[in-house]
Amino acid sequence: MSVGMRRVAWQADGHALEHLARYAAHADERFAALEVAALFHTSVRAAQQRLDLARTLATRLPRTLAAMKAGRLDDYRARRIADAVAPLPDEDAATVENQVLPQIDDLAPAQLSRVLAAVIRRLDATALQRRHEKRLAGRRIDAYPTDAGCAALTIHGAAERVQIADLRIDAIARRLKESDAADGRTLDQLRADVALDLLAGKTYEHAKVTVLLTIPATTALGVDCEPARLAGFGDVPARRALELASQTDATWQRILTEPASGRVLDVGRRRYAPPAALRDHVRADMPTCTGPGCARPAQRCDLDHRDPYPAGPTDRENLHPACRPHHRAKSFGGWRVERHGELDGERRGERRGERRGDVLTWISPAGYRYRHQPEPVADPEPPPF
């Protein structure tokens, strides 16, 4: 799909949501979702979610709706903005728009979530805790048929518990893959089988997993309540992060960050057989795949040599996390990665705590350029006035 086609599709979706908001303004709220579900051949829940998004965009986030109609963002990212501002008053929601929309063209969904969290945290330090409690109260399991005798099971719960479950399933599946028990199954097939086996009561040999929990040093010391960050999942309220950090099991690898810059101060190794120090540091400092728009946690990525080994060295400057598809695309699919020593343009050297040396540009076979600059593992302090 070309950039032009993408913009046209997003524009059409923006106009559709605007029309839906007009309908919702005059419809009976008790039955509006039934009408929309019947019209678009979708579930009532999906129809209600789309109605809620249309109302929110039209009443609380008009600039976001205008950006959609201009083809600057899709409904998925618009929904993330709407969900993020839900606990905020209207004036704060407008402030979020003013700060986020100027950069929306360059933000993939995962990056947008991190930017939204940082902006909202500055506006209302308790918003994350309130939103976490509301979402956690709504935890549930959804089971629904797909087709051809298959079905899907979705678990909604606390991020850290989902993270542990996912990593443990993956660890068991990889161990089976390396043994004679795989029976020709792919890793995805093994992960699905292991998950259902565990829920059905089958036991496997214990698989120890590592979960990266990044905590600002000031939070760990009790100076403030800045949230922590769970690798691959996002922000965790300070209160919950400190509860996790106090656990004595070997599940959590705690990463302390320096508040002024957001850079890594220390990678804890308590109760672990330490992995290679270099691998630890790269994955702590670059917490996700560096490929365009990819948010796969660095723990589940390869460490790719930007300049292929042995021509390129195995060091901090030449390594970056890349998920297997992006790694293969670079190695065999004609993609290239360039590294830049500092930020480009007029902003060079002007921002406190900027990450020199970590700016990567992925270049596709068609010549499109996608810039990746890892955000600080924690949000740097704003410069003094």
DOVEX-577165 format. One line per 8 residues: number of its first residue (from 1); for each residue x, y, z of C-alpha. Coordinates in steps of 0.001 Angstrom, whole numbers, always signed. Each point is the difference from the previous one (the first is absolute). Last residue first. Example, Ala and Ser with C-alpha at 12.3 -4.5 7.8 and 13.67 -1.06 7.14 Angstrom:
BEGIN
2 = +13670 -1060 +7140  -1370 -3440 +660
//
This chain:
BEGIN
385 = +13059 +27112 +33830  +1666 -3289 +878  +137 -2669 -2706  -2639 -2730 +247  +1172 -3166 +1802  +731 -2913 -2263  -2713 -2623 -522  +1237 -3493 +726
377 = +1539 -2480 -2443  +767 +3075 -2063  -1678 -234 -3407  +1733 -2060 -2615  +458 +1988 -3210  -1274 -1875 -3036  -278 +1733 -3365  -1757 -1650 -2915
369 = +1265 +800 -3506  -1836 -1104 -3139  +2328 -1052 -2824  -2105 -2789 -1498  +2403 -2609 +1434  -718 +1517 +3437  +2414 +2244 +1901  +57 -322 +3802
361 = +1467 +3082 +1696  +1568 -350 +3432  +545 +2737 +2587  +1859 -1378 +3039  +3214 +2028 -193  -1151 +2952 +2024  -2956 -625 +2278  -1319 +3371 +1081
353 = +97 +686 +3747  -660 +3716 -348  -1092 +1010 -3433  +1934 +2592 -1964  +2884 -2021 -1379  -1510 -290 -3457  -3478 +1529 -117  +811 +1859 -3236
345 = +377 -3117 -2010  +1250 -3498 +742  +389 -1681 +3364  +3375 -1573 +692  +2448 -2651 -1157  -2225 -1529 -2625  -367 -3686 -780  -1173 -1381 -3318
337 = -1968 -3207 -443  -615 -1661 -3352  -2870 -2133 -1363  +596 -2211 -3035  -1917 -3014 +1202  +2745 -2432 +1027  +1835 +1369 +3045  -2103 +3094 +628
329 = -3302 -1774 -610  +1227 -2944 +2055  +691 +2233 +2997  -3348 +1752 -471  -1826 -3366 -18  +2098 -1352 +2945  -482 +3012 +2239  +2863 +2495 -14
321 = +1904 +1248 +3041  +3046 +2175 -771  +3719 -656 -178  +2719 +2000 -1750  +707 +2722 +2570  -299 -2297 +3020  +2546 -2471 -1382  +262 -3093 -2182
313 = +2094 +1541 -2747  -1060 +509 -3627  +1951 -1707 -2777  -303 -3274 +1955  -2959 +408 +382  -2524 +1978 -2029  -99 +3786 +508  -3200 +607 +1947
305 = +683 -3203 +1919  -3331 -1303 +1281  -730 -1020 +3568  -2953 -2315 -563  -3299 +900 +1587  -2134 -1541 +2732  +1721 +1830 +2859  -113 +3159 -2124
297 = -3772 +100 +395  -1912 +51 -3316  -1194 +3570 -590  +533 +289 -3746  -964 +3206 -1789  +3029 -107 -2299  +2626 -2414 +1364  +1881 +915 +3200
289 = -1424 -2915 +1956  -784 +1091 +3532  +1730 +883 +3294  +3082 +1731 -1423  +1953 +903 +3174  -874 -3195 +1862  +472 -2176 -3065  +3371 +1542 -814
281 = +1174 -184 +3619  -929 -3621 +606  +1473 -1139 -3296  +3253 +1743 +880  +123 -1465 +3477  -462 -3540 -1283  -2629 -1702 +2122  +306 +23 +3798
273 = -1174 -3188 +1744  -2805 +1644 +1868  -882 +381 +3658  +790 +3743 +80  +1167 +1207 -3396  -1097 +3622 +56  +758 +2169 -3018  +1266 +3346 +1271
265 = -70 +3638 -1023  -1877 -234 -3334  -788 +3336 -1622  -3141 +2067 +702  +2060 +3197 -178  -748 +1899 +3218  -1728 -2921 +1726  +2905 -2495 -86
257 = -1436 -3460 -592  -17 -3182 +2067  -625 -3293 -1788  -1487 -2818 +2057  +40 -3552 -1300  -3088 -1664 +1391  -814 -3707 +34  +2586 -1281 +2461
249 = -2226 +68 +3067  +433 +2426 +2891  -2734 +2482 -859  +703 +3567 +1060  +309 +1277 -3576  -3485 -1280 -791  -1579 +1964 +2845  +2066 +3037 -981
241 = -1327 -241 -3555  -3597 -264 +1222  +248 +3259 +1960  +1865 +1740 -2813  -2698 -781 -2569  +1292 -2179 -2883  +743 +1563 -3384  +462 -1962 -3201
233 = -426 -3593 -1152  +3166 -1140 -1785  +2277 +650 +2945  -2016 +1001 +3055  +599 +3654 +778  -61 +1637 +3417  -2206 +2910 +949  +1278 +3190 +1679
225 = -1279 +72 +3571  +2606 +2202 +1730  +2879 -140 +2470  -705 -3573 +1074  +3546 -1191 -781  -1199 -2395 -2705  -2116 +2809 -1428  +2981 +2373 -118
217 = +2123 -2686 -1681  -2530 -251 -2806  -1116 -3641 -324  +329 -2197 -3099  -1431 -3502 +415  +1471 -2611 -2341  -1627 -3429 +362  +2282 -3039 -42
209 = -1374 -3524 -274  +645 -3246 +1862  -1628 -3036 -1614  -1288 -2670 +2374  -308 -3433 -1632  -3450 -279 -1517  -3344 -853 +1525  -3258 -633 -1836
201 = -3054 +1495 +1703  -2176 +1113 -2908  +1243 +3574 +350  +3597 -1234 -299  -817 -2117 -3051  -1800 +2943 -1629  +3049 +2227 +376  +2414 -2756 -1071
193 = -1984 -756 -3164  -174 +3662 -1030  +3718 +532 +633  +856 -3216 -1849  -1975 +1069 -3053  +1730 +3386 -4  +3417 -1703 +324  -773 -2241 -2953
185 = -929 -3639 +536  +2128 -2735 -1569  -521 -2440 +2872  +1284 +2589 +2524  +745 -2635 +2653  +3428 -952 -1393  +1558 +2996 +1711  +923 +3527 -1110
177 = -3607 +851 -827  -1104 -1342 +3391  +2347 +2438 +1759  -1272 +2805 -2230  -3608 -832 +909  +789 -66 +3723  +1718 +3409 -178  -2813 +1502 -2099
169 = -2702 -1177 +2401  +2047 +1410 +2900  +475 +3321 -1788  -3717 +322 -738  -1058 -901 +3542  +2505 +2426 +1539  -1107 +2817 -2292  -3705 -683 +629
161 = +690 +188 +3731  +1952 +3250 -371  -2661 +1570 -2190  -2882 -666 +2388  -2886 -1713 -1768  -1857 -552 -3269  +233 -3594 -1241  -1005 -802 -3587
153 = -970 -3489 -1173  -517 -571 -3720  -1856 -2749 -1845  +547 -2660 -2636  -2389 -2460 -1700  +411 +1449 -3478  -635 +3565 +1165  +543 +2492 +2817
145 = -2071 -932 +3024  +30 +2237 +3096  +1453 -77 +3488  +502 +3242 +1939  +1529 -83 +3473  -398 +2843 +2477  +1646 +2879 +1815  -2345 +2985 +430
137 = +1199 +939 +3493  +3529 +44 -1410  -1029 +2603 -2560  -1473 +2290 +2640  +2941 -455 +2372  +2526 +695 -2775  -1906 +3100 -1124  -4 +1393 +3519
129 = +3717 -757 +494  +881 +1535 -3373  -2010 +3164 +712  +1667 +624 +3389  +2899 +2141 -1282  -2351 +2261 -1952  +1346 +2385 -2630  +3614 -1177 -46
121 = -1128 -3622 +59  -2367 +706 -2868  +2822 +1201 -2232  +2278 -2948 +847  -2749 -2581 -437  -1044 +1500 -3327  +3583 -117 -1277  +346 -3646 +1051
113 = -3309 -951 -1619  +947 +1828 -3195  +3254 -1944 -214  -1925 -3267 +224  -2480 +1134 -2652  +2633 +1275 -2469  +726 +3715 +277  +1482 +2001 -2877
105 = -3196 +1623 -1303  -1209 +636 +3574  +2722 +2549 +807  -2111 +3178 -49  -2949 -2041 +1358  +1521 -863 +3386  +450 +3312 +1833  -3148 +1809 -1083
97 = -2081 -3169 +259  +1161 -615 +3577  -879 +3587 +876  -3503 -493 -1380  -419 -3070 +2214  +1175 +2108 +2939  -2770 +2543 -670  -2596 -2763 -365
89 = +749 -1604 +3376  +2217 -3100 -2  -877 -3642 +759  -862 -782 -3669  +3073 +1777 -1416  +1934 -3212 -700  -2948 -1871 -1496  -693 +2800 -2497
81 = +3669 +242 -1010  +198 -3762 -477  -3236 +76 -2009  +1511 +2606 -2330  +2974 -2336 -462  -2316 -2796 -1159  -2239 +2378 -1978  +2824 +953 -2323
73 = +2166 +3109 -47  +983 +2905 -2247  -2624 -408 -2725  -1456 +3506 +355  -3270 -1476 +1275  +2039 -1836 +2644  +1747 +3230 +1021  -3399 +1724 +271
65 = -1206 -2775 +2309  +3103 +492 +2150  -644 +3741 +55  -3594 -591 +1104  +1039 -2084 +3018  -2648 +430 +2706  -3364 +190 -1789  +455 -1403 -3514
57 = +2904 -2299 +819  -1666 -1306 +3145  -3327 -625 -1717  +1634 -1854 -2924  +2121 -2116 +2358  -3041 -950 +2083  -1908 -966 -3148  +2929 -2125 -1176
49 = +181 -1781 +3350  -3759 -581 -3  +170 -1524 -3484  +2836 -2306 +1041  -2022 -1144 +3036  -3145 -480 -2106  +1924 -2237 -2376  +424 +960 -3644
41 = -2096 -84 -3163  +410 +3743 -638  -3689 +916 -1  -1050 -2617 +2562  +2744 +991 +2416  -802 +3697 -481  -3677 -535 +797  +721 -2157 +3027
33 = +2553 +2557 +1234  -2620 +2765 -106  -2465 -1927 +2185  +437 +1311 +3542  +1628 +3231 -1151  -3159 +1042 -1856  +1288 +1802 -3068  +326 +3762 -488
25 = +3660 +649 +864  +917 -3554 -1099  -948 +769 -3620  +2196 +3085 -32  +2829 -2007 +1561  -378 -2660 -2700  +306 +2675 -2691  +3262 +1218 +1572
17 = +1247 -3576 +308  -604 -555 -3718  +1813 +3253 -835  +3037 -1170 +1946  -121 -3437 -1614  -42 +1561 -3460  +2989 +2172 +862  +1898 -3028 +1295
9 = -616 -1902 -3239  +1033 +3004 -2106  +3187 +424 +2028  +946 -3652 -483  -611 +209 -3724  +2336 +3003 -221  +2736 -1696 +2035  -98 -2941 -2398
1 = -1384 -3421 +936
//
